Amino acid sequence: MALRDVVTLLRPQQWVKNVFVFAPGFFAFRLGEGEVFAASLGGALAFGLVASSIYVLNDALDVEADRRHPEKCLRPLAAGTVSMREAAGAAAGCALAGFALGGFLGERVLELLLFYAILNGAYSLRLKHVPLVDVFCVATGFLLRIFVGGAATGIALSSWIIVMTFLLALFIALAKRRDDVLHAAAGRDVRAATAGYNLPLVDMALGVLASVTLVAYLMYTMAPEVGERFGGRPVYLTFPWVLLGILRYFQRTLVFQDSGSPTRIILSDRFLQGVLALWVLSFFFLGR
């Protein structure tokens, strides 16, 4: 067993999802405060450790199916480069460290991490095989990230951030499921839940979710309390970047037929990274 294989097993690249933990501080415009940033960083680290332990559990349960998958066969357990015993030790270590850090950040953070672990344990064992329920579980995982960010920093979450996070996460989860539908159409072995989806259903749902997400974001930018926080500045001017980002993701999904790994897309798509950077910068300019 090589350390590199253990690290691969823990999927540290998936930790990019934990940027959602910073969302409460970002939208409250308080990430520049040392205590808020440190608490957000701690929450993101705790969530990442617990999530890594769940990834190992999921790989252990799916090891036989992964060996028949065109891409997942390269995962350490499926490829045999890490043993089940070694994987169990790595998962236990990550879980204990994550829960310990969560407990240090507060009882509420620890409760949220435990709920995430229970939900995703159920997802790995059964719920990922139930169409529609599977994508709702994935979206709930993203929602729990912002709750952890709020609990760690003591920042109250607005209804806007909760709704927008869930809708965006559901959109991304369905785009990923579309990739599974394409694999199934090509005769490749995929998860059982894919039988409950087809391209017309997924494409229609993606269109609906994108539309509702954009409307929710636009309503957020024009909410009176948001305008007051930014001194009456036109926060709605950030809307074009959100629209462009979603259209780019649609392009990757529908034109390039590439939506299997949201993390890989975020880490490799320079166009999308540029849009995200401009969106963040526009908030900082408006807040000055």
MARDRENNU-869393 format. One record per residue (C-alpha): x, y, z; residue in three letters. Coordinates in Angstrom, 3 decimals. Each point is the difference from the previous one (the first is absolute). Layout:
BEGIN
[[X,Y,Z],"ALA"]
...
***
This chain:
BEGIN
[[0.000,0.000,0.000],"MET"]
[[1.340,3.419,-0.987],"ALA"]
[[-0.931,3.207,1.812],"LEU"]
[[-1.051,1.418,-3.368],"ARG"]
[[-2.617,-2.744,-0.356],"ASP"]
[[-1.429,0.732,3.461],"VAL"]
[[-0.207,3.699,-0.813],"VAL"]
[[-1.744,-0.854,-3.284],"THR"]
[[-2.438,-2.187,1.921],"LEU"]
[[-0.939,2.946,2.243],"LEU"]
[[-0.761,2.172,-3.076],"ARG"]
[[1.467,3.292,1.267],"PRO"]
[[-0.951,1.638,-3.317],"GLN"]
[[-3.630,-0.309,1.121],"GLN"]
[[0.763,2.387,2.841],"TRP"]
[[-0.537,2.832,-2.474],"VAL"]
[[-3.708,-0.522,0.765],"LYS"]
[[0.686,1.304,3.490],"ASN"]
[[0.234,3.518,-1.397],"VAL"]
[[-3.720,0.038,0.855],"PHE"]
[[1.015,0.086,3.690],"VAL"]
[[1.381,3.493,-0.655],"PHE"]
[[-3.259,1.200,-1.577],"ALA"]
[[-1.614,1.401,3.202],"PRO"]
[[3.057,2.112,0.734],"GLY"]
[[0.303,1.080,-3.625],"PHE"]
[[-3.610,1.110,-0.421],"PHE"]
[[0.076,1.725,3.392],"ALA"]
[[3.161,1.763,-1.204],"PHE"]
[[1.907,-1.118,3.086],"ARG"]
[[2.594,-2.402,-1.420],"LEU"]
[[2.600,2.718,0.488],"GLY"]
[[-0.431,-0.339,3.768],"GLU"]
[[2.683,-2.284,1.384],"GLY"]
[[-2.297,-1.945,2.320],"GLU"]
[[-2.638,-0.555,-2.691],"VAL"]
[[2.557,-1.178,-2.561],"PHE"]
[[1.697,-2.315,2.513],"ALA"]
[[-3.331,-1.523,1.066],"ALA"]
[[-1.024,-0.482,-3.647],"SER"]
[[3.339,-1.624,-0.790],"LEU"]
[[-0.342,-2.309,2.998],"GLY"]
[[-3.525,-0.945,-1.044],"GLY"]
[[1.158,-0.720,-3.553],"ALA"]
[[2.842,-2.194,1.287],"LEU"]
[[-2.287,-1.913,2.382],"ALA"]
[[-2.555,-0.550,-2.752],"PHE"]
[[2.697,-1.139,-2.416],"GLY"]
[[1.348,-2.596,2.442],"LEU"]
[[-3.446,-1.446,0.715],"VAL"]
[[-0.880,0.033,-3.709],"ALA"]
[[3.211,-1.872,-0.839],"SER"]
[[-0.948,-2.764,2.418],"SER"]
[[-3.359,-0.318,-1.786],"ILE"]
[[1.719,-0.152,-3.399],"TYR"]
[[2.000,-2.973,1.257],"VAL"]
[[-3.171,-1.728,1.238],"LEU"]
[[-1.674,0.611,-3.346],"ASN"]
[[2.977,-1.432,-1.904],"ASP"]
[[0.090,-3.047,2.257],"ALA"]
[[-3.676,-0.731,-0.604],"LEU"]
[[0.298,0.580,-3.758],"ASP"]
[[3.342,-1.692,-0.586],"VAL"]
[[-1.356,-2.731,-2.304],"GLU"]
[[-2.135,2.402,-2.039],"ALA"]
[[2.897,2.468,-0.227],"ASP"]
[[2.209,-2.695,-1.529],"ARG"]
[[-2.441,-0.187,-2.918],"ARG"]
[[-0.267,3.790,-0.410],"HIS"]
[[2.124,1.618,-2.762],"PRO"]
[[1.381,2.695,2.345],"GLU"]
[[-0.636,-1.150,3.570],"LYS"]
[[2.019,-3.180,-0.577],"CYS"]
[[3.092,2.142,0.628],"LEU"]
[[-1.017,0.792,3.577],"ARG"]
[[2.444,-1.496,2.560],"PRO"]
[[-2.383,-2.602,1.461],"LEU"]
[[-1.285,-1.099,-3.405],"ALA"]
[[3.536,-0.126,-1.376],"ALA"]
[[1.249,-1.893,3.056],"GLY"]
[[2.737,2.486,0.910],"THR"]
[[-1.540,0.504,3.469],"VAL"]
[[-1.390,-2.860,2.101],"SER"]
[[-3.344,0.073,1.803],"MET"]
[[1.762,0.002,3.360],"ARG"]
[[2.189,2.948,-0.957],"GLU"]
[[-3.043,1.844,-1.339],"ALA"]
[[-1.914,-0.597,3.231],"ALA"]
[[2.873,1.439,2.035],"GLY"]
[[0.212,3.099,-2.186],"ALA"]
[[-3.766,0.543,0.173],"ALA"]
[[-0.088,-0.386,3.786],"ALA"]
[[2.877,2.423,0.439],"GLY"]
[[-1.632,2.651,-2.179],"CYS"]
[[-3.380,-0.385,1.691],"ALA"]
[[1.446,0.301,3.515],"LEU"]
[[2.085,3.037,-0.941],"ALA"]
[[-2.954,1.662,-1.724],"GLY"]
[[-2.397,-0.554,2.887],"PHE"]
[[2.609,1.163,2.518],"ALA"]
[[0.552,3.227,-1.908],"LEU"]
[[-3.744,0.427,-0.419],"GLY"]
[[-0.505,-0.395,3.737],"GLY"]
[[2.651,2.635,0.629],"PHE"]
[[-1.897,2.408,-2.277],"LEU"]
[[-3.231,-0.549,1.891],"GLY"]
[[-2.705,-2.486,0.874],"GLU"]
[[-2.163,1.107,-2.929],"ARG"]
[[2.831,-0.607,-2.479],"VAL"]
[[0.542,-3.481,1.415],"LEU"]
[[-3.722,-0.790,-0.284],"GLU"]
[[-0.034,1.098,-3.646],"LEU"]
[[3.053,-2.133,-0.786],"LEU"]
[[-1.613,-3.015,1.663],"LEU"]
[[-3.177,0.556,-2.007],"PHE"]
[[2.073,0.245,-3.193],"TYR"]
[[1.749,-3.270,0.839],"ALA"]
[[-3.291,-1.786,0.742],"ILE"]
[[-1.684,1.340,-3.142],"LEU"]
[[2.905,-0.927,-2.236],"ASN"]
[[0.395,-3.369,1.671],"GLY"]
[[-3.637,-0.665,-0.919],"ALA"]
[[0.716,1.393,-3.466],"TYR"]
[[2.922,-2.385,-0.498],"SER"]
[[-1.967,-2.994,1.273],"LEU"]
[[-3.351,0.574,-1.672],"ARG"]
[[-1.162,3.497,-0.961],"LEU"]
[[2.365,0.422,-2.953],"LYS"]
[[-1.931,-2.782,-1.717],"HIS"]
[[-3.316,1.883,0.237],"VAL"]
[[-0.611,2.373,-2.954],"PRO"]
[[-0.589,3.656,0.932],"LEU"]
[[0.668,-0.735,3.675],"VAL"]
[[3.661,-0.476,-0.921],"ASP"]
[[0.434,3.510,-1.430],"VAL"]
[[-1.932,1.540,2.893],"PHE"]
[[2.442,-1.650,2.410],"CYS"]
[[2.947,1.459,-1.911],"VAL"]
[[-1.589,3.463,0.036],"ALA"]
[[-0.662,-0.301,3.732],"THR"]
[[3.709,-0.657,0.514],"GLY"]
[[0.793,3.410,-1.515],"PHE"]
[[-2.700,1.597,2.124],"LEU"]
[[1.553,-1.463,3.137],"LEU"]
[[3.278,1.660,-0.946],"ARG"]
[[-1.495,3.477,0.235],"ILE"]
[[-1.715,-0.944,3.269],"PHE"]
[[3.401,-1.034,1.364],"VAL"]
[[1.438,3.326,-1.166],"GLY"]
[[-2.798,1.878,1.733],"GLY"]
[[0.291,-2.017,3.207],"ALA"]
[[3.795,0.308,0.149],"ALA"]
[[-0.030,3.779,-0.496],"THR"]
[[-3.232,0.837,1.803],"GLY"]
[[-1.373,1.669,-3.135],"ILE"]
[[-3.742,-0.443,-0.528],"ALA"]
[[-0.952,-1.420,-3.396],"LEU"]
[[-2.518,1.822,-2.130],"SER"]
[[-2.734,-1.856,-1.849],"SER"]
[[1.636,1.130,-3.267],"TRP"]
[[3.303,-1.758,0.588],"ILE"]
[[-1.762,-3.210,1.029],"ILE"]
[[-2.278,-0.067,-3.051],"VAL"]
[[2.732,0.945,-2.492],"MET"]
[[2.472,-2.534,1.373],"THR"]
[[-2.488,-2.851,-0.173],"PHE"]
[[-1.150,0.872,-3.531],"LEU"]
[[3.546,0.383,-1.324],"LEU"]
[[1.114,-3.256,1.640],"ALA"]
[[-2.995,-1.838,-1.435],"LEU"]
[[0.849,1.380,-3.451],"PHE"]
[[3.603,-1.257,0.276],"ILE"]
[[-1.115,-3.417,1.314],"ALA"]
[[-2.429,-0.465,-2.904],"LEU"]
[[2.657,1.040,-2.509],"ALA"]
[[2.238,-2.708,1.448],"LYS"]
[[-2.830,-2.531,-0.255],"ARG"]
[[-0.364,0.916,-3.685],"ARG"]
[[3.516,-1.314,-0.518],"ASP"]
[[-1.077,-3.326,1.531],"ASP"]
[[-2.955,-0.136,-2.421],"VAL"]
[[2.420,0.407,-2.914],"LEU"]
[[2.183,-2.803,1.367],"HIS"]
[[-3.067,-2.229,0.324],"ALA"]
[[-1.034,0.759,-3.598],"ALA"]
[[3.475,-1.078,-1.107],"ALA"]
[[-0.482,-3.346,1.738],"GLY"]
[[2.310,0.680,2.928],"ARG"]
[[-0.776,-1.219,3.505],"ASP"]
[[-1.279,2.854,2.188],"VAL"]
[[-1.885,0.374,3.277],"ARG"]
[[-3.529,-1.424,0.266],"ALA"]
[[-1.624,3.415,0.534],"ALA"]
[[0.932,0.979,-3.552],"THR"]
[[-2.854,-2.195,-1.235],"ALA"]
[[-2.371,2.609,1.465],"GLY"]
[[1.388,2.749,-2.254],"TYR"]
[[0.155,0.746,-3.699],"ASN"]
[[1.289,2.944,-2.019],"LEU"]
[[-3.393,1.725,-0.499],"PRO"]
[[-0.703,-0.068,3.755],"LEU"]
[[3.462,1.164,1.018],"VAL"]
[[0.226,2.713,-2.658],"ASP"]
[[-3.446,1.351,0.892],"MET"]
[[0.833,-0.023,3.723],"ALA"]
[[3.309,1.780,-0.645],"LEU"]
[[-1.809,2.728,-1.926],"GLY"]
[[-2.561,0.482,2.748],"VAL"]
[[2.618,0.067,2.771],"LEU"]
[[2.231,2.422,-1.886],"ALA"]
[[-2.944,2.355,-0.558],"SER"]
[[-1.173,-0.126,3.623],"VAL"]
[[3.560,0.435,1.306],"THR"]
[[0.540,3.080,-2.155],"LEU"]
[[-3.319,1.526,1.078],"VAL"]
[[0.790,-0.699,3.669],"ALA"]
[[3.428,1.634,-0.354],"TYR"]
[[-1.437,3.047,-1.733],"LEU"]
[[-2.619,0.362,2.748],"MET"]
[[2.767,-0.291,2.604],"TYR"]
[[1.998,2.811,-1.612],"THR"]
[[-3.055,2.278,0.008],"MET"]
[[-1.127,-0.800,3.567],"ALA"]
[[-0.171,3.152,2.193],"PRO"]
[[2.196,-1.488,2.748],"GLU"]
[[2.719,-0.816,-2.534],"VAL"]
[[-0.158,3.505,-1.417],"GLY"]
[[0.392,1.440,3.501],"GLU"]
[[3.000,-2.194,0.710],"ARG"]
[[1.714,1.322,-3.130],"PHE"]
[[-0.968,3.617,0.602],"GLY"]
[[-2.556,0.106,-2.791],"GLY"]
[[2.503,-1.148,-2.633],"ARG"]
[[-1.365,-1.986,-3.000],"PRO"]
[[0.742,-3.559,1.108],"VAL"]
[[-2.053,-1.269,-2.936],"TYR"]
[[2.976,0.887,-2.224],"LEU"]
[[1.586,-3.263,1.177],"THR"]
[[-2.814,-1.921,-1.726],"PHE"]
[[1.663,-0.248,-3.456],"PRO"]
[[2.896,-1.991,1.466],"TRP"]
[[-2.412,-2.494,1.555],"VAL"]
[[-1.885,-0.307,-3.282],"LEU"]
[[3.236,-0.469,-1.945],"LEU"]
[[1.231,-2.631,2.480],"GLY"]
[[-3.183,-2.057,-0.283],"ILE"]
[[0.006,0.290,-3.800],"LEU"]
[[3.613,-1.192,-0.045],"ARG"]
[[-0.944,-3.002,2.138],"TYR"]
[[-2.869,-0.686,-2.389],"PHE"]
[[2.476,0.146,-2.882],"GLN"]
[[2.262,-2.540,1.706],"ARG"]
[[-3.008,-2.216,0.709],"THR"]
[[-2.003,0.170,-3.235],"LEU"]
[[2.540,0.912,-2.680],"VAL"]
[[3.188,-1.645,1.244],"PHE"]
[[-1.870,-2.842,1.779],"GLN"]
[[2.321,0.438,2.977],"ASP"]
[[-1.718,0.262,3.383],"SER"]
[[1.171,-3.150,1.770],"GLY"]
[[2.234,1.736,2.533],"SER"]
[[-0.988,3.502,1.196],"PRO"]
[[3.225,0.230,1.998],"THR"]
[[2.137,-0.758,-3.050],"ARG"]
[[-1.914,2.584,-2.033],"ILE"]
[[0.511,2.712,2.612],"ILE"]
[[3.707,-0.821,0.346],"LEU"]
[[0.713,-0.183,-3.742],"SER"]
[[-2.372,2.396,-1.781],"ASP"]
[[1.869,3.313,-0.318],"ARG"]
[[-3.044,1.741,-1.450],"PHE"]
[[-2.154,-0.978,2.978],"LEU"]
[[2.758,0.884,2.450],"GLN"]
[[0.270,3.444,-1.578],"GLY"]
[[-3.739,0.565,0.302],"VAL"]
[[0.051,-1.025,3.671],"LEU"]
[[2.942,2.303,0.690],"ALA"]
[[-1.763,2.938,-1.656],"LEU"]
[[-3.161,-0.746,1.999],"TRP"]
[[1.939,0.077,3.268],"VAL"]
[[1.881,3.161,-0.989],"LEU"]
[[-3.239,1.753,-0.903],"SER"]
[[-1.247,-0.557,3.561],"PHE"]
[[3.160,1.479,1.455],"PHE"]
[[-0.242,3.066,-2.217],"PHE"]
[[-3.643,0.480,0.952],"LEU"]
[[0.835,-0.337,3.686],"GLY"]
[[2.694,2.669,-0.017],"ARG"]
***
